[in-house]
Amino acid sequence: MTWAHPIVWISLAIFVVLLLRALAVVRRERHDERGAEPGTGYHVIDSSYFSGGGGGGHQSQFRVPRDPQEYAKGFVPRSKDRKE
């Protein structure tokens, strides 16, 4: 297969179009605000899984602190406080 083959040019054209589209989406969404405003209290995240059919599944809720410092404390190992 050589570079003059039409399939190569069509594939390259599709790749360029997809690349340009991906760059446009990333550029457009770059300045969208993500996350949540810090504050007091908690965010409640509902996590549900159902296998469908006759039963099975799992449902739980997670509480995530709005305060960034309190949130960060959740990532510190408990053994950090102990002197070993």
C-alpha positions as protocol buffer text, in pm:
chain_id: "A"
residue {
  index: 1
  type: MET
  ca { x: 0 y: 0 z: 0 }
}
residue {
  index: 2
  type: THR
  ca { x: 140 y: 337 z: -95 }
}
residue {
  index: 3
  type: TRP
  ca { x: 59 y: 696 z: 2 }
}
residue {
  index: 4
  type: ALA
  ca { x: -121 y: 744 z: -328 }
}
residue {
  index: 5
  type: HIS
  ca { x: -387 y: 488 z: -235 }
}
residue {
  index: 6
  type: PRO
  ca { x: -732 y: 652 z: -187 }
}
residue {
  index: 7
  type: ILE
  ca { x: -799 y: 467 z: 141 }
}
residue {
  index: 8
  type: VAL
  ca { x: -492 y: 630 z: 297 }
}
residue {
  index: 9
  type: TRP
  ca { x: -612 y: 979 z: 199 }
}
residue {
  index: 10
  type: ILE
  ca { x: -967 y: 912 z: 319 }
}
residue {
  index: 11
  type: SER
  ca { x: -835 y: 777 z: 650 }
}
residue {
  index: 12
  type: LEU
  ca { x: -613 y: 1082 z: 695 }
}
residue {
  index: 13
  type: ALA
  ca { x: -902 y: 1315 z: 615 }
}
residue {
  index: 14
  type: ILE
  ca { x: -1125 y: 1142 z: 874 }
}
residue {
  index: 15
  type: PHE
  ca { x: -844 y: 1160 z: 1131 }
}
residue {
  index: 16
  type: VAL
  ca { x: -793 y: 1532 z: 1070 }
}
residue {
  index: 17
  type: VAL
  ca { x: -1167 y: 1604 z: 1101 }
}
residue {
  index: 18
  type: LEU
  ca { x: -1186 y: 1407 z: 1429 }
}
residue {
  index: 19
  type: LEU
  ca { x: -877 y: 1580 z: 1564 }
}
residue {
  index: 20
  type: LEU
  ca { x: -1013 y: 1926 z: 1481 }
}
residue {
  index: 21
  type: ARG
  ca { x: -1349 y: 1838 z: 1638 }
}
residue {
  index: 22
  type: ALA
  ca { x: -1181 y: 1713 z: 1957 }
}
residue {
  index: 23
  type: LEU
  ca { x: -972 y: 2029 z: 1983 }
}
residue {
  index: 24
  type: ALA
  ca { x: -1282 y: 2246 z: 1934 }
}
residue {
  index: 25
  type: VAL
  ca { x: -1469 y: 2062 z: 2212 }
}
residue {
  index: 26
  type: VAL
  ca { x: -1176 y: 2087 z: 2453 }
}
residue {
  index: 27
  type: ARG
  ca { x: -1133 y: 2456 z: 2377 }
}
residue {
  index: 28
  type: ARG
  ca { x: -1504 y: 2529 z: 2424 }
}
residue {
  index: 29
  type: GLU
  ca { x: -1528 y: 2339 z: 2755 }
}
residue {
  index: 30
  type: ARG
  ca { x: -1201 y: 2471 z: 2898 }
}
residue {
  index: 31
  type: HIS
  ca { x: -1365 y: 2760 z: 3080 }
}
residue {
  index: 32
  type: ASP
  ca { x: -1673 y: 2578 z: 3205 }
}
residue {
  index: 33
  type: GLU
  ca { x: -1683 y: 2581 z: 3580 }
}
residue {
  index: 34
  type: ARG
  ca { x: -1645 y: 2242 z: 3739 }
}
residue {
  index: 35
  type: GLY
  ca { x: -1674 y: 2129 z: 4093 }
}
residue {
  index: 36
  type: ALA
  ca { x: -1869 y: 2305 z: 4364 }
}
residue {
  index: 37
  type: GLU
  ca { x: -1833 y: 2617 z: 4567 }
}
residue {
  index: 38
  type: PRO
  ca { x: -1663 y: 2562 z: 4904 }
}
residue {
  index: 39
  type: GLY
  ca { x: -1874 y: 2610 z: 5212 }
}
residue {
  index: 40
  type: THR
  ca { x: -2015 y: 2429 z: 5510 }
}
residue {
  index: 41
  type: GLY
  ca { x: -2209 y: 2107 z: 5520 }
}
residue {
  index: 42
  type: TYR
  ca { x: -2187 y: 1813 z: 5286 }
}
residue {
  index: 43
  type: HIS
  ca { x: -2266 y: 1710 z: 4931 }
}
residue {
  index: 44
  type: VAL
  ca { x: -2466 y: 1387 z: 4919 }
}
residue {
  index: 45
  type: ILE
  ca { x: -2374 y: 1155 z: 4632 }
}
residue {
  index: 46
  type: ASP
  ca { x: -2614 y: 873 z: 4552 }
}
residue {
  index: 47
  type: SER
  ca { x: -2455 y: 561 z: 4407 }
}
residue {
  index: 48
  type: SER
  ca { x: -2698 y: 297 z: 4283 }
}
residue {
  index: 49
  type: TYR
  ca { x: -2645 y: -25 z: 4091 }
}
residue {
  index: 50
  type: PHE
  ca { x: -2919 y: -263 z: 3986 }
}
residue {
  index: 51
  type: SER
  ca { x: -2843 y: -576 z: 3789 }
}
residue {
  index: 52
  type: GLY
  ca { x: -3189 y: -582 z: 3637 }
}
residue {
  index: 53
  type: GLY
  ca { x: -3423 y: -873 z: 3605 }
}
residue {
  index: 54
  type: GLY
  ca { x: -3537 y: -1048 z: 3920 }
}
residue {
  index: 55
  type: GLY
  ca { x: -3324 y: -871 z: 4171 }
}
residue {
  index: 56
  type: GLY
  ca { x: -2982 y: -783 z: 4290 }
}
residue {
  index: 57
  type: GLY
  ca { x: -2820 y: -449 z: 4314 }
}
residue {
  index: 58
  type: HIS
  ca { x: -2664 y: -209 z: 4556 }
}
residue {
  index: 59
  type: GLN
  ca { x: -2752 y: 137 z: 4675 }
}
residue {
  index: 60
  type: SER
  ca { x: -2550 y: 368 z: 4894 }
}
residue {
  index: 61
  type: GLN
  ca { x: -2492 y: 733 z: 4964 }
}
residue {
  index: 62
  type: PHE
  ca { x: -2166 y: 916 z: 5026 }
}
residue {
  index: 63
  type: ARG
  ca { x: -2129 y: 1240 z: 5217 }
}
residue {
  index: 64
  type: VAL
  ca { x: -1850 y: 1462 z: 5088 }
}
residue {
  index: 65
  type: PRO
  ca { x: -1754 y: 1772 z: 5287 }
}
residue {
  index: 66
  type: ARG
  ca { x: -1784 y: 2108 z: 5112 }
}
residue {
  index: 67
  type: ASP
  ca { x: -1489 y: 2248 z: 5308 }
}
residue {
  index: 68
  type: PRO
  ca { x: -1168 y: 2184 z: 5107 }
}
residue {
  index: 69
  type: GLN
  ca { x: -956 y: 2141 z: 5422 }
}
residue {
  index: 70
  type: GLU
  ca { x: -1194 y: 1887 z: 5572 }
}
residue {
  index: 71
  type: TYR
  ca { x: -1210 y: 1706 z: 5237 }
}
residue {
  index: 72
  type: ALA
  ca { x: -829 y: 1688 z: 5221 }
}
residue {
  index: 73
  type: LYS
  ca { x: -812 y: 1536 z: 5570 }
}
residue {
  index: 74
  type: GLY
  ca { x: -989 y: 1230 z: 5433 }
}
residue {
  index: 75
  type: PHE
  ca { x: -679 y: 1146 z: 5229 }
}
residue {
  index: 76
  type: VAL
  ca { x: -435 y: 1153 z: 5521 }
}
residue {
  index: 77
  type: PRO
  ca { x: -363 y: 802 z: 5655 }
}
residue {
  index: 78
  type: ARG
  ca { x: -476 y: 742 z: 6013 }
}
residue {
  index: 79
  type: SER
  ca { x: -127 y: 623 z: 6107 }
}
residue {
  index: 80
  type: LYS
  ca { x: -1 y: 976 z: 6032 }
}
residue {
  index: 81
  type: ASP
  ca { x: -107 y: 1096 z: 6379 }
}
residue {
  index: 82
  type: ARG
  ca { x: 76 y: 817 z: 6563 }
}
residue {
  index: 83
  type: LYS
  ca { x: 444 y: 840 z: 6645 }
}
residue {
  index: 84
  type: GLU
  ca { x: 609 y: 513 z: 6549 }
}
